[in-house]
Amino acid sequence: MFFVRIIALVVFLASPAMAGGHQRLVRQSGITPRQVGSAEGVGMSTRSYIDARNNACYWGRKIPVSIQYSKQGNRYYAVVRYR
């Protein structure tokens, strides 16, 4: 049963709906990412810009080149480009 749940989770994460999650967050942020670096992470928080940045993919594992912030409603967004 555990194996079936893992397979279902992998299929869900690989689905087109999840693949579009990154682009959806960038669109919601209203940020036009700079075309620098080789990887991009986007983070969102309802608490602060710093939390949004800390929630971005690869934060703390890759070297950031560019960080852009935005606030839309009560949500803070950060788009981070990495080397």
C-alpha positions in Angstrom: 0.0 0.0 0.0 2.9 2.4 0.8 4.4 1.8 -2.6 1.1 2.6 -4.3 0.9 5.9 -2.4 4.4 6.8 -3.5 3.6 6.1 -7.1 0.5 8.2 -6.9 2.4 11.1 -5.4 5.1 10.9 -8.1 2.5 10.8 -10.9 0.7 13.8 -9.2 3.9 15.9 -8.9 4.9 15.1 -12.6 1.4 16.1 -13.8 1.1 19.2 -16.1 -0.9 21.0 -13.3 2.1 20.8 -11.0 4.5 21.7 -13.7 2.7 24.9 -14.3 2.8 25.8 -10.6 6.1 27.7 -10.9 4.8 29.8 -13.8 1.5 30.4 -12.0 3.3 31.8 -9.0 5.5 34.0 -11.1 2.4 35.3 -12.9 0.6 36.0 -9.6 3.6 37.9 -8.3 3.4 40.4 -11.1 7.2 40.2 -11.5 8.9 39.9 -14.9 12.0 37.9 -14.0 15.4 39.1 -15.2 17.0 36.8 -17.7 20.3 36.1 -15.8 21.6 33.0 -14.2 20.8 29.4 -15.0 18.1 28.5 -12.4 15.0 30.3 -11.0 13.2 29.9 -7.7 10.0 31.6 -6.7 8.7 31.8 -3.1 5.5 33.1 -1.5 4.6 34.1 2.0 1.8 35.9 3.9 4.3 37.1 6.6 7.2 39.0 4.9 9.5 39.4 2.0 12.2 37.6 3.8 10.0 34.5 4.3 9.0 34.6 0.7 12.7 34.7 -0.3 13.5 31.8 2.2 10.7 29.8 0.6 12.1 30.1 -2.9 13.4 26.9 -4.5 17.2 26.4 -4.2 17.5 29.1 -1.5 20.6 28.3 0.6 21.8 25.7 -1.9 22.7 27.9 -4.9 24.3 31.3 -5.2 21.7 34.0 -5.9 22.4 36.5 -8.7 19.2 38.5 -8.7 16.3 38.8 -6.2 13.0 40.6 -7.1 10.2 41.2 -4.6 6.6 42.0 -5.0 3.5 42.4 -2.8 0.1 41.5 -4.3 -2.8 41.8 -1.8 -1.7 40.2 1.4 1.0 38.0 -0.2 4.7 38.6 -0.6 6.5 37.1 -3.5 10.2 36.7 -4.3 11.7 35.5 -7.6 15.3 34.5 -7.2 17.7 33.8 -10.1 20.7 31.7 -9.4 24.1 31.3 -10.9 
